[in-house]
């Protein structure tokens, strides 16, 4: 599958999140520790999104993150207080070009999906029918992650609260396509909304920051989120709730 992270807090360099830590996203691209059967190497592209004057900026490549010789200098020179980044292990049959690499962007939102929709595309054709035709015709890429993002942003456009939009879409996709892997990250620069659905996700909170990552990039301060959970966080708040009845989450 993929590995991804999100961060909110005091401005830091992109390199300090993505490249420099001992188990950084860079290292996770070729030496992940908890893919749970979803592949072994994340070499099908990478992307980093951050905010400048409250507007999202994105840098994506279809090459492995270790193959981009310009990235170290770029990442060291840019500081941001809100970041979402991902490295990709493409699902068989999905595009291998830049359009398929997260994060996806729309308005203020940056979005990433770690996983797959089982039985794609037939399993979710009924859900896709509920989208406006122009949304289907302008998907970022002909792939499951792009449809998942279209479903969520369509729910957001109706005025649904962010957490409700994400949770409801994840539940509906999981019901239509059992055995899907649906870890998502969504941020508008002020909050992070994330789900765990089969794949791992960890959180680290400090007095003035929060970080969420598929795998901890340092050895201290991280807590693993329960499977089938919804996380909603800001720089100073954090809440984790179950996505399935009968499960309990606490933080």
KOLROGU-127607 format. One record per residue (C-alpha): chain; z, x, y; residue in one letter. Coordinates in nm, 2 decimals, m for minus. Example, Ala and Ser with C-alpha at 12.3 -4.5 7.8 and 13.67 -1.06 7.14 Angstrom:
KOLROGU-127607
{'A' {0.78 1.23 m0.45} 'A'}
{'A' {0.71 1.37 m0.11} 'S'}
END
This chain:
KOLROGU-127607
{'A' {0.00 0.00 0.00} 'X'}
{'A' {0.11 0.14 0.34} 'X'}
{'A' {0.40 0.29 0.53} 'X'}
{'A' {0.50 0.17 0.87} 'X'}
{'A' {0.77 0.19 1.14} 'X'}
{'A' {0.87 0.03 1.47} 'X'}
{'A' {1.11 0.16 1.74} 'X'}
{'A' {1.27 0.02 2.05} 'X'}
{'A' {1.50 0.22 2.27} 'X'}
{'A' {1.51 0.50 2.53} 'X'}
{'A' {1.17 0.67 2.58} 'X'}
{'A' {1.10 0.93 2.31} 'X'}
{'A' {0.79 1.12 2.22} 'X'}
{'A' {0.56 0.98 1.96} 'X'}
{'A' {0.59 1.30 1.77} 'X'}
{'A' {0.97 1.26 1.74} 'X'}
{'A' {0.90 0.93 1.55} 'X'}
{'A' {0.58 1.00 1.36} 'X'}
{'A' {0.55 1.37 1.30} 'X'}
{'A' {0.87 1.57 1.34} 'X'}
{'A' {1.15 1.42 1.13} 'X'}
{'A' {1.20 1.56 0.78} 'X'}
{'A' {1.06 1.25 0.61} 'X'}
{'A' {0.84 1.14 0.89} 'X'}
{'A' {0.56 0.89 0.86} 'X'}
{'A' {0.33 1.19 0.85} 'X'}
{'A' {0.51 1.32 0.53} 'X'}
{'A' {0.52 0.96 0.39} 'X'}
{'A' {0.14 0.96 0.41} 'X'}
{'A' {0.12 1.21 0.13} 'X'}
{'A' {0.47 1.21 m0.02} 'X'}
{'A' {0.61 0.86 m0.01} 'X'}
{'A' {0.93 0.80 m0.21} 'X'}
{'A' {0.93 0.42 m0.27} 'X'}
{'A' {0.58 0.27 m0.30} 'X'}
{'A' {0.70 0.03 m0.58} 'X'}
{'A' {0.37 0.04 m0.77} 'X'}
{'A' {0.16 0.01 m0.46} 'X'}
{'A' {m0.03 0.34 m0.48} 'X'}
{'A' {0.08 0.70 m0.42} 'X'}
{'A' {m0.10 0.84 m0.12} 'X'}
{'A' {m0.16 0.68 0.22} 'X'}
{'A' {m0.48 0.85 0.32} 'X'}
{'A' {m0.71 0.57 0.44} 'X'}
{'A' {m0.63 0.59 0.81} 'X'}
{'A' {m0.34 0.57 1.05} 'X'}
{'A' {m0.26 0.41 1.38} 'X'}
{'A' {0.00 0.43 1.66} 'X'}
{'A' {0.07 0.17 1.92} 'X'}
{'A' {0.29 0.20 2.23} 'X'}
{'A' {0.33 0.04 2.57} 'X'}
{'A' {0.22 0.16 2.91} 'X'}
{'A' {0.33 m0.06 3.21} 'X'}
{'A' {0.42 m0.33 2.95} 'X'}
{'A' {0.07 m0.33 2.80} 'X'}
{'A' {0.00 m0.22 2.45} 'X'}
{'A' {m0.21 0.10 2.39} 'X'}
{'A' {m0.34 0.19 2.05} 'X'}
{'A' {m0.47 0.51 1.89} 'X'}
{'A' {m0.63 0.46 1.54} 'X'}
{'A' {m0.83 0.68 1.31} 'X'}
{'A' {m0.99 0.61 0.97} 'X'}
{'A' {m0.91 0.96 0.84} 'X'}
{'A' {m0.58 1.07 0.69} 'X'}
{'A' {m0.31 1.14 0.95} 'X'}
{'A' {m0.30 1.51 0.84} 'X'}
{'A' {m0.67 1.54 0.91} 'X'}
{'A' {m0.65 1.46 1.28} 'X'}
{'A' {m0.62 1.80 1.46} 'X'}
{'A' {m0.57 1.63 1.80} 'X'}
{'A' {m0.27 1.42 1.70} 'X'}
{'A' {0.01 1.68 1.73} 'X'}
{'A' {m0.07 1.76 2.09} 'X'}
{'A' {m0.13 1.40 2.18} 'X'}
{'A' {0.19 1.27 2.01} 'X'}
{'A' {0.40 1.54 2.17} 'X'}
{'A' {0.28 1.46 2.52} 'X'}
{'A' {0.33 1.08 2.51} 'X'}
{'A' {0.67 0.92 2.55} 'X'}
{'A' {0.74 0.55 2.50} 'X'}
{'A' {1.03 0.31 2.46} 'X'}
{'A' {0.85 0.08 2.21} 'X'}
{'A' {0.63 0.20 1.93} 'X'}
{'A' {0.47 0.06 1.61} 'X'}
{'A' {0.29 0.30 1.38} 'X'}
{'A' {0.14 0.29 1.03} 'X'}
{'A' {m0.04 0.50 0.77} 'X'}
{'A' {m0.27 0.31 0.53} 'X'}
{'A' {m0.34 0.30 0.16} 'X'}
{'A' {m0.64 0.06 0.15} 'X'}
{'A' {m0.65 m0.21 m0.11} 'X'}
{'A' {m0.95 m0.18 m0.35} 'X'}
{'A' {m1.25 m0.37 m0.20} 'X'}
{'A' {m1.12 m0.37 0.16} 'X'}
{'A' {m1.29 m0.19 0.44} 'X'}
{'A' {m1.22 0.18 0.49} 'X'}
{'A' {m1.31 0.20 0.86} 'X'}
{'A' {m1.10 0.20 1.17} 'X'}
{'A' {m1.11 m0.17 1.22} 'X'}
{'A' {m0.90 m0.22 0.91} 'X'}
{'A' {m0.62 0.02 1.02} 'X'}
{'A' {m0.30 m0.11 1.18} 'X'}
{'A' {m0.16 m0.17 1.42} 'X'}
{'A' {m0.36 m0.48 1.51} 'X'}
{'A' {m0.33 m0.59 1.87} 'X'}
{'A' {m0.36 m0.92 2.06} 'X'}
{'A' {m0.22 m0.97 2.41} 'X'}
{'A' {0.13 m0.82 2.41} 'X'}
{'A' {0.16 m0.80 2.04} 'X'}
{'A' {0.13 m0.51 1.79} 'X'}
{'A' {0.12 m0.60 1.42} 'X'}
{'A' {0.12 m0.42 1.09} 'X'}
{'A' {0.12 m0.53 0.73} 'X'}
{'A' {0.24 m0.33 0.43} 'X'}
{'A' {0.12 m0.50 0.11} 'X'}
{'A' {m0.15 m0.73 m0.01} 'X'}
{'A' {m0.23 m1.09 m0.06} 'X'}
{'A' {m0.27 m1.15 m0.43} 'X'}
{'A' {m0.59 m1.32 m0.54} 'X'}
{'A' {m0.75 m1.25 m0.20} 'X'}
{'A' {m0.95 m1.43 m0.06} 'X'}
{'A' {m0.96 m1.74 m0.28} 'X'}
{'A' {m0.58 m1.78 m0.30} 'X'}
{'A' {m0.54 m1.84 0.07} 'X'}
{'A' {m0.87 m2.02 0.15} 'X'}
{'A' {m0.68 m2.34 0.22} 'X'}
{'A' {m0.46 m2.17 0.47} 'X'}
{'A' {m0.76 m2.01 0.63} 'X'}
{'A' {m0.92 m2.35 0.68} 'X'}
{'A' {m0.64 m2.44 0.92} 'X'}
{'A' {m0.75 m2.17 1.16} 'X'}
{'A' {m1.00 m2.24 1.45} 'X'}
{'A' {m1.35 m2.13 1.35} 'X'}
{'A' {m1.37 m1.87 1.62} 'X'}
{'A' {m1.05 m1.71 1.49} 'X'}
{'A' {m1.22 m1.67 1.15} 'X'}
{'A' {m1.54 m1.54 1.30} 'X'}
{'A' {m1.35 m1.28 1.50} 'X'}
{'A' {m1.11 m1.14 1.25} 'X'}
{'A' {m1.03 m0.77 1.31} 'X'}
{'A' {m1.17 m0.69 0.96} 'X'}
{'A' {m1.27 m0.89 0.65} 'X'}
{'A' {m0.94 m0.82 0.48} 'X'}
{'A' {m0.60 m0.98 0.39} 'X'}
{'A' {m0.40 m0.81 0.66} 'X'}
{'A' {m0.63 m0.93 0.93} 'X'}
{'A' {m0.61 m1.29 0.80} 'X'}
{'A' {m0.23 m1.27 0.78} 'X'}
{'A' {m0.22 m1.16 1.15} 'X'}
{'A' {m0.46 m1.44 1.25} 'X'}
{'A' {m0.23 m1.69 1.08} 'X'}
{'A' {0.07 m1.56 1.26} 'X'}
{'A' {m0.08 m1.54 1.60} 'X'}
{'A' {m0.23 m1.89 1.56} 'X'}
{'A' {0.13 m2.01 1.49} 'X'}
{'A' {0.25 m1.82 1.80} 'X'}
{'A' {m0.02 m1.98 2.01} 'X'}
{'A' {0.12 m2.33 1.93} 'X'}
{'A' {0.45 m2.22 2.09} 'X'}
{'A' {0.64 m2.14 1.78} 'X'}
{'A' {0.93 m1.89 1.82} 'X'}
{'A' {0.83 m1.55 1.70} 'X'}
{'A' {1.07 m1.54 1.41} 'X'}
{'A' {0.97 m1.89 1.30} 'X'}
{'A' {0.60 m1.81 1.32} 'X'}
{'A' {0.64 m1.50 1.10} 'X'}
{'A' {0.87 m1.65 0.85} 'X'}
{'A' {0.67 m1.97 0.80} 'X'}
{'A' {0.34 m1.78 0.75} 'X'}
{'A' {0.50 m1.54 0.50} 'X'}
{'A' {0.65 m1.82 0.30} 'X'}
{'A' {0.33 m2.02 0.30} 'X'}
{'A' {0.12 m1.72 0.19} 'X'}
{'A' {0.37 m1.63 m0.08} 'X'}
{'A' {0.36 m1.98 m0.21} 'X'}
{'A' {m0.02 m1.99 m0.21} 'X'}
{'A' {m0.06 m1.64 m0.35} 'X'}
{'A' {0.24 m1.55 m0.58} 'X'}
{'A' {0.29 m1.18 m0.64} 'X'}
{'A' {0.18 m1.10 m0.29} 'X'}
{'A' {0.34 m0.81 m0.10} 'X'}
{'A' {0.42 m0.92 0.25} 'X'}
{'A' {0.62 m0.67 0.46} 'X'}
{'A' {0.51 m0.72 0.82} 'X'}
{'A' {0.61 m0.56 1.15} 'X'}
{'A' {0.55 m0.74 1.48} 'X'}
{'A' {0.66 m0.63 1.83} 'X'}
{'A' {0.59 m0.73 2.19} 'X'}
{'A' {0.77 m0.42 2.33} 'X'}
{'A' {1.09 m0.62 2.37} 'X'}
{'A' {1.17 m0.73 2.02} 'X'}
{'A' {1.09 m0.64 1.66} 'X'}
{'A' {1.03 m0.91 1.39} 'X'}
{'A' {0.99 m0.78 1.04} 'X'}
{'A' {1.00 m0.91 0.68} 'X'}
{'A' {1.07 m0.76 0.34} 'X'}
{'A' {0.87 m0.92 0.06} 'X'}
{'A' {0.85 m0.68 m0.24} 'X'}
{'A' {0.83 m0.35 m0.05} 'X'}
{'A' {1.11 m0.15 0.09} 'X'}
{'A' {1.23 m0.16 0.46} 'X'}
{'A' {1.52 0.02 0.62} 'X'}
{'A' {1.68 m0.02 0.96} 'X'}
{'A' {1.88 0.21 1.19} 'X'}
{'A' {2.07 0.08 1.49} 'X'}
{'A' {2.24 0.29 1.76} 'X'}
{'A' {2.41 0.18 2.08} 'X'}
{'A' {2.08 0.16 2.27} 'X'}
{'A' {1.80 0.17 2.01} 'X'}
{'A' {1.68 0.02 1.68} 'X'}
{'A' {1.43 0.16 1.43} 'X'}
{'A' {1.27 m0.01 1.13} 'X'}
{'A' {1.08 0.19 0.87} 'X'}
{'A' {0.94 0.16 0.52} 'X'}
{'A' {1.14 0.47 0.43} 'X'}
{'A' {1.42 0.65 0.63} 'X'}
{'A' {1.28 0.94 0.82} 'X'}
{'A' {1.63 1.11 0.84} 'X'}
{'A' {1.92 1.12 0.60} 'X'}
{'A' {2.18 0.94 0.82} 'X'}
{'A' {2.24 0.60 0.97} 'X'}
{'A' {2.00 0.39 0.77} 'X'}
{'A' {2.06 0.07 0.59} 'X'}
{'A' {1.82 m0.08 0.34} 'X'}
{'A' {1.73 m0.45 0.40} 'X'}
{'A' {1.75 m0.69 0.11} 'X'}
{'A' {1.42 m0.81 m0.04} 'X'}
{'A' {1.29 m1.14 0.09} 'X'}
{'A' {1.46 m1.10 0.43} 'X'}
{'A' {1.37 m1.16 0.80} 'X'}
{'A' {1.48 m0.91 1.06} 'X'}
{'A' {1.49 m0.99 1.43} 'X'}
{'A' {1.60 m0.70 1.66} 'X'}
{'A' {1.61 m0.59 2.02} 'X'}
{'A' {1.74 m0.26 2.16} 'X'}
{'A' {2.10 m0.41 2.15} 'X'}
{'A' {2.09 m0.69 1.89} 'X'}
{'A' {2.01 m0.72 1.52} 'X'}
{'A' {2.00 m1.02 1.29} 'X'}
{'A' {1.89 m1.03 0.92} 'X'}
{'A' {1.85 m1.37 0.75} 'X'}
{'A' {1.71 m1.47 0.40} 'X'}
{'A' {1.35 m1.59 0.37} 'X'}
{'A' {1.43 m1.77 0.04} 'X'}
{'A' {1.69 m2.03 m0.03} 'X'}
{'A' {1.99 m1.92 m0.23} 'X'}
{'A' {1.98 m1.56 m0.10} 'X'}
{'A' {2.24 m1.41 0.14} 'X'}
{'A' {2.19 m1.15 0.40} 'X'}
{'A' {2.44 m1.00 0.64} 'X'}
{'A' {2.46 m0.73 0.89} 'X'}
END
